[in-house]
Amino acid sequence: MTHFMIDLYEREGDELLDRCKEKIILQNERRLYALPLPDKPPIFSNYSVKFLVDYEEEASPYFFNPYYFGVGNDEFEVQYLLPCAHCFITEGQKYFNSRKSLTLRDHVSRAFELHRQNEMNFYIDCQRPKLIDLNIRELTPRFLEVLKMENEENSYGGILSSTWYLREFASQAEVMDYLSTGEGGHEIQPVVHRGNIFEAFDSYEQSTNFFPKDERESAFTLLPFREEEGLPGNLRKLYDPTEPKWYRSKDTKEENA
């Protein structure tokens, strides 16, 4: 997805920016208070990306919080994105979880239904497409499965290029059939990125979530296989093999479950 973002910026960045400004200027003619014009292409992402253009200038997208995507309304706050925006969302199931489809707000669903009218595009990655809300999946024109990735390295272990081997599907129905039967879709031309893609973003950005909090006397939870006397209660309970009451509860706090 980062490759697609960089490629978009290099191929269409100037054109996107011009088109974006044109649409804002048109709207400003109908407004009492004019909106300011952007100074870089309307590319947004919910994760940090930086890359070099022309070997000197560093570029990056605008920050985007998918929880605040939606059409304007009187009830919920939204993040107003630029016209012609291309939005790159990683771990999409976090925001558009199919298990919570009944609670997806109308102003969010409506925004996906109408986004083409503002010439917007969305790129969403996820572990499995079924995790994404059905309303969004049904509006998606293109599905890609990453089959594998290969890096070409120099003699010092530095990455010279990355190649992704992909399978493409024409509809979410074809994806669902493929997940059930293993058949469907077709392999397409591999996508190649020249240079080290990992210099553009931190692929281990979330690794700190697996470490103890940065507090006094914090430590990893290292226990023997047999419960030992003298262990505090919060560690003794880890030896209980039964499922905790809170594990599948909708309550957010353990003590409320």
C-alpha positions in Angstrom: 0.0 0.0 0.0 2.9 2.3 0.7 4.2 1.6 -2.8 0.9 2.5 -4.3 1.0 5.8 -2.3 4.5 6.7 -3.5 3.7 5.7 -7.0 0.5 7.8 -7.0 2.4 10.8 -5.7 5.1 10.5 -8.4 2.8 9.8 -11.3 -0.3 11.9 -10.5 0.6 14.2 -7.6 0.7 17.5 -9.5 -2.5 16.6 -11.5 -4.3 15.6 -8.3 -3.4 18.9 -6.6 -4.6 20.9 -9.6 -7.9 19.0 -9.8 -8.4 19.4 -6.1 -7.8 23.2 -6.2 -10.3 23.5 -9.1 -13.0 21.8 -7.1 -12.4 24.0 -4.1 -12.3 27.2 -6.2 -15.7 26.2 -7.7 -17.1 25.7 -4.2 -15.7 29.0 -3.0 -17.7 30.8 -5.7 -20.8 29.6 -3.9 -19.6 30.2 -0.3 -19.6 33.3 1.8 -16.3 32.3 3.4 -13.7 30.9 1.1 -11.8 27.7 1.9 -8.0 27.8 1.8 -6.2 25.9 -1.0 -3.8 23.0 -0.2 -0.1 23.2 -1.0 0.5 19.4 -1.6 -1.5 16.6 -3.3 -4.6 15.4 -1.5 -3.1 12.1 -0.2 -4.1 11.0 3.3 -3.1 8.0 5.5 -3.6 6.8 9.0 0.1 5.7 9.4 3.3 7.7 9.1 5.0 7.7 5.7 7.9 9.8 4.4 9.7 9.4 1.1 12.1 11.4 -1.1 11.1 12.9 -4.4 13.6 14.2 -6.9 16.3 12.9 -4.5 16.1 16.0 -2.4 12.6 16.9 -1.3 10.9 14.9 1.4 7.1 14.2 0.9 4.5 12.8 3.2 0.7 12.5 3.2 -1.8 14.3 5.4 -2.8 12.6 8.6 -6.2 10.9 8.5 -8.2 9.3 11.4 -10.7 6.9 9.8 -12.9 7.0 12.9 -13.9 10.5 11.8 -14.6 9.8 8.2 -18.2 10.6 7.2 -20.4 13.2 5.6 -21.1 16.4 7.5 -24.0 16.1 10.0 -25.3 17.8 13.1 -24.7 14.8 15.5 -21.1 13.6 15.0 -17.8 15.3 14.3 -16.1 14.4 11.0 -12.7 15.1 9.5 -13.3 17.1 6.3 -11.0 15.7 3.6 -9.9 17.5 0.5 -11.8 16.8 -2.8 -10.0 14.2 -5.0 -8.5 12.7 -1.8 -6.8 9.3 -1.9 -6.9 7.8 1.5 -4.7 4.9 2.6 -6.0 3.0 5.6 -4.0 0.2 7.3 -5.6 -2.4 9.5 -9.0 -1.5 8.2 -10.9 -4.0 10.3 -10.2 -1.8 13.3 -12.4 0.9 11.9 -14.9 -0.9 9.8 -15.3 -4.2 11.7 -17.9 -6.5 10.0 -18.8 -7.9 13.5 -20.0 -4.5 14.4 -21.9 -3.7 11.2 -25.2 -3.0 12.9 -23.5 -0.1 14.7 -21.9 1.5 11.7 -23.2 5.1 11.7 -25.3 6.2 8.7 -23.1 9.2 8.1 -20.1 6.8 7.6 -21.9 4.4 5.4 -23.4 7.3 3.4 -19.9 8.7 2.9 -18.7 5.5 1.3 -21.8 5.5 -0.9 -21.1 9.1 -2.1 -17.3 9.3 -2.1 -17.0 9.1 -5.9 -19.0 12.3 -6.2 -16.1 14.1 -4.6 -13.6 12.1 -6.7 -12.2 10.3 -3.6 -10.5 6.9 -3.5 -9.8 4.6 -0.6 -7.1 1.9 -0.2 -7.7 -0.4 2.7 -5.5 -3.3 3.9 -6.7 -6.0 6.3 -5.9 -9.5 7.3 -9.0 -10.9 5.7 -11.6 -9.1 3.6 -14.4 -10.7 5.5 -13.4 -8.6 8.5 -14.5 -5.4 6.7 -18.1 -4.2 6.9 -20.2 -5.7 4.1 -21.5 -2.3 3.0 -18.0 -1.2 2.2 -17.0 -4.5 0.6 -19.9 -4.4 -1.8 -18.8 -0.9 -2.9 -15.2 -2.0 -3.5 -14.3 -2.3 -7.2 -11.0 -4.1 -6.8 -9.6 -6.7 -4.4 -5.9 -7.8 -4.2 -4.5 -10.7 -2.3 -0.7 -10.6 -1.5 0.5 -14.1 -2.3 4.1 -13.4 -1.3 6.8 -10.7 -1.2 10.4 -10.9 -2.3 13.2 -8.5 -1.6 16.3 -8.1 -3.7 19.3 -7.3 -1.5 22.9 -6.2 -2.2 25.9 -7.9 -0.7 25.5 -5.9 2.5 21.9 -6.9 3.1 20.5 -3.6 1.9 17.2 -3.8 0.1 17.4 -2.7 -3.6 13.8 -3.5 -4.6 10.7 -5.3 -3.5 8.3 -7.5 -5.5 4.8 -8.4 -4.6 3.0 -11.3 -6.3 -0.7 -10.7 -6.3 -4.1 -12.3 -7.0 -6.9 -10.0 -8.2 -10.7 -10.5 -7.7 -13.4 -8.6 -9.5 -16.0 -8.6 -6.7 -16.4 -9.4 -3.0 -18.6 -12.3 -4.0 -15.7 -13.8 -5.9 -13.5 -13.3 -2.9 -15.9 -15.1 -0.6 -16.1 -18.0 -3.0 -12.3 -18.2 -3.1 -12.1 -18.2 0.7 -14.5 -21.1 0.8 -13.3 -23.2 -2.2 -9.7 -22.0 -2.9 -10.7 -21.3 -6.5 -11.3 -18.0 -8.2 -9.5 -14.8 -9.0 -6.4 -14.6 -11.2 -2.7 -13.8 -10.7 -1.7 -10.5 -12.2 1.6 -8.8 -13.1 3.8 -8.5 -10.0 4.2 -5.1 -8.5 7.8 -3.9 -8.2 9.1 -1.1 -6.1 12.6 0.2 -6.8 14.5 1.1 -3.7 14.0 0.3 0.0 10.3 0.6 0.7 11.0 0.2 4.4 12.7 3.6 4.5 9.3 5.2 3.8 7.6 3.8 6.9 8.2 1.8 10.1 6.8 -1.7 9.5 7.3 -2.5 13.2 5.6 0.7 14.5 3.1 -1.3 16.6 5.7 -3.6 18.3 5.8 -1.3 21.4 2.3 -2.5 22.2 3.7 -5.8 23.2 6.1 -4.3 25.7 5.2 -3.5 29.4 4.2 0.0 30.1 7.0 2.4 30.7 6.5 2.6 34.4 8.6 2.0 37.5 9.2 -1.7 38.2 7.4 -2.8 35.0 8.6 -6.1 33.6 7.8 -9.0 31.3 5.4 -11.7 32.7 7.8 -14.6 33.0 6.3 -17.6 34.9 7.3 -21.2 35.6 4.9 -23.9 34.5 3.8 -24.7 38.0 2.2 -22.1 40.3 4.6 -21.1 43.0 3.7 -20.0 46.5 4.0 -16.3 47.2 2.9 -15.1 43.8 0.6 -12.1 43.9 -3.1 -12.6 43.0 -2.8 -10.9 39.6 -0.2 -13.6 38.5 -1.9 -16.6 40.2 -5.0 -16.1 38.2 -3.0 -16.8 35.0 -2.8 -20.4 36.0 -6.6 -20.8 35.9 -7.4 -22.8 32.7 -11.0 -21.7 32.5 -12.1 -18.9 30.2 -12.3 -15.5 32.0 -15.8 -14.1 32.3 -14.7 -10.9 30.6 -13.0 -12.6 27.7 -16.0 -12.5 25.3 -18.0 -10.0 27.3 -19.1 -6.7 25.7 -18.1 -4.9 28.9 -14.9 -3.0 28.5 -13.6 -3.5 32.1 -12.7 -6.9 33.6 -14.3 -6.1 36.9 -17.7 -5.3 35.2 -17.8 -8.6 33.5 
